[in-house]
């Protein structure tokens, strides 16, 4: 049941994003609204969706990334908007902020690896997009930054190998507070 629902969400968002971006020149500027609206519409159609937490957010991000890739647009260039739209859509659909951030950012990093994209740059853009979304809805930006950095690092660890160092280095050099968040996590381990 859960797999079927998640599969329907990924495919629904994928097709919605493809249709919404078809023929659009400014993908980066348009993708936020298209992903957000597609996510909200998908939530309304699959009422139980929001209860799936992190999986719900990851499914929307996965579908949106696939949709952008399908139309031949730059996925890394659209990651900020994809994650921003995903987080906003999940929250507007009734999801929790922390789960929206974790699911979207982790899926962005995972998808970047699967598509042979720059995982470091993707992690940076995913963290920035999630923080912007939380800021727009009046949420806790500090907590969102922490959740996003930890989600990116968690996804990198799941992938393994040089991905961990690539994501860690990229985040530490580009995201304010990332180094401290990562170091605090190491102390707890």
C-alpha positions in Angstrom: 0.0 0.0 0.0 2.7 2.5 1.0 4.8 1.6 -2.1 1.8 2.0 -4.4 1.0 5.4 -2.9 4.5 6.7 -3.0 4.9 5.4 -6.6 1.6 7.3 -7.6 2.9 10.4 -5.9 6.3 10.3 -7.7 4.7 9.7 -11.1 2.0 12.3 -10.5 4.4 15.0 -9.5 6.8 14.0 -12.4 4.0 14.4 -15.0 2.7 17.6 -13.3 6.1 19.2 -13.4 6.8 18.1 -17.0 3.4 19.6 -18.1 3.9 22.8 -16.0 7.4 23.4 -17.4 6.9 22.4 -21.0 8.1 25.3 -23.2 9.1 27.5 -20.3 12.4 29.3 -20.7 13.0 30.3 -17.1 12.9 26.9 -15.4 14.6 28.2 -12.2 12.1 30.9 -11.7 9.0 28.9 -12.6 9.8 25.5 -10.9 9.1 26.7 -7.4 5.4 27.5 -8.1 4.9 24.5 -10.4 6.3 22.0 -7.8 4.5 23.6 -4.9 1.1 23.6 -6.7 1.6 20.1 -8.0 2.5 18.9 -4.4 -0.6 20.6 -2.9 -2.9 19.2 -5.7 -1.4 15.7 -5.1 -2.0 16.0 -1.4 -5.6 16.8 -2.0 -6.0 13.8 -4.3 -4.3 11.4 -1.9 -5.6 12.4 1.5 -3.5 10.0 3.5 -0.3 11.3 1.8 0.7 13.9 4.4 0.8 11.3 7.1 3.7 9.7 5.4 6.1 12.4 6.6 9.6 12.3 5.2 8.6 9.8 2.5 5.9 12.3 1.3 8.4 15.1 0.9 11.0 12.8 -0.7 8.5 11.5 -3.1 7.5 15.0 -4.3 11.2 16.0 -4.7 11.9 12.7 -6.5 9.0 13.3 -8.9 10.0 16.9 -9.5 13.6 16.1 -10.2 12.6 13.4 -12.6 10.2 15.8 -14.4 12.9 18.5 -14.8 15.4 15.8 -16.1 12.8 14.5 -18.5 12.4 17.9 -20.2 16.1 18.2 -20.6 16.6 21.1 -18.2 19.5 21.5 -15.8 18.6 19.6 -12.7 21.3 21.2 -10.5 20.2 24.6 -11.7 16.7 23.8 -10.6 17.4 22.1 -7.3 16.9 25.2 -5.2 13.5 25.8 -6.7 12.5 22.1 -6.6 13.3 21.8 -2.9 11.8 25.2 -2.1 8.6 24.2 -3.9 8.5 20.8 -2.3 9.0 22.1 1.2 6.4 24.8 0.7 3.9 22.4 -0.9 4.3 19.8 1.8 3.8 22.4 4.6 0.8 23.9 2.8 -0.6 20.4 2.4 -0.4 19.9 6.2 3.0 18.3 6.6 5.5 19.1 9.3 8.3 21.5 8.6 11.2 19.3 9.8 9.9 16.3 7.8 9.4 18.4 4.7 13.0 19.7 4.9 14.6 16.3 5.7 12.8 14.4 3.0 13.3 17.0 0.2 17.0 17.6 0.9 17.9 14.0 1.4 16.1 13.0 -1.9 17.9 15.8 -3.8 21.3 14.5 -2.7 20.3 10.9 -3.5 19.0 11.9 -6.9 22.1 13.9 -7.7 24.2 10.8 -7.1 21.8 8.6 -9.2 21.9 11.1 -12.1 25.7 11.6 -11.8 25.4 15.2 -10.9 27.6 17.3 -8.6 26.4 16.2 -5.2 28.2 19.0 -3.4 26.5 21.7 -5.4 23.2 19.9 -5.2 23.5 19.8 -1.4 24.2 23.5 -1.2 21.2 24.4 -3.4 18.9 22.0 -1.6 19.8 23.4 1.8 19.4 27.0 0.5 16.0 26.1 -1.1 14.7 24.5 2.1 15.7 27.4 4.3 14.1 29.9 1.9 10.9 27.9 2.0 10.9 27.8 5.8 11.6 31.5 5.9 8.7 32.2 3.5 6.2 30.3 5.7 7.5 32.1 8.9 9.2 29.0 10.3 12.4 28.6 12.4 15.2 29.2 10.0 17.9 28.1 12.4 16.2 24.8 12.9 15.6 24.4 9.2 19.3 25.0 8.5 20.2 22.4 11.0 17.7 19.8 9.7 18.8 20.5 6.1 22.5 20.2 6.7 21.9 17.0 8.7 19.7 15.5 6.0 22.3 16.3 3.3 25.0 14.7 5.4 22.8 11.7 6.2 22.1 11.1 2.6 25.8 11.4 1.7 26.6 8.8 4.4 24.0 6.5 3.0 25.6 6.8 -0.4 29.1 6.4 1.1 32.5 6.8 -0.5 33.7 10.2 -1.5 30.2 11.6 -1.5 30.5 12.3 2.3 33.6 14.5 1.9 32.2 16.2 -1.2 28.9 17.2 0.6 30.7 18.1 3.8 33.2 20.3 2.1 30.6 22.0 0.0 28.3 22.7 2.9 31.0 23.9 5.2 32.3 26.4 2.6 28.9 27.7 1.4 26.3 27.4 4.2 26.6 29.6 7.3 26.7 27.5 10.4 27.1 24.2 8.6 30.6 23.5 9.9 29.4 23.9 13.5 26.3 21.7 12.9 28.5 19.0 11.4 31.0 19.2 14.2 28.3 19.1 16.9 26.9 16.0 15.4 30.4 14.3 15.4 30.7 15.0 19.1 27.4 13.3 19.9 28.4 10.1 17.9 
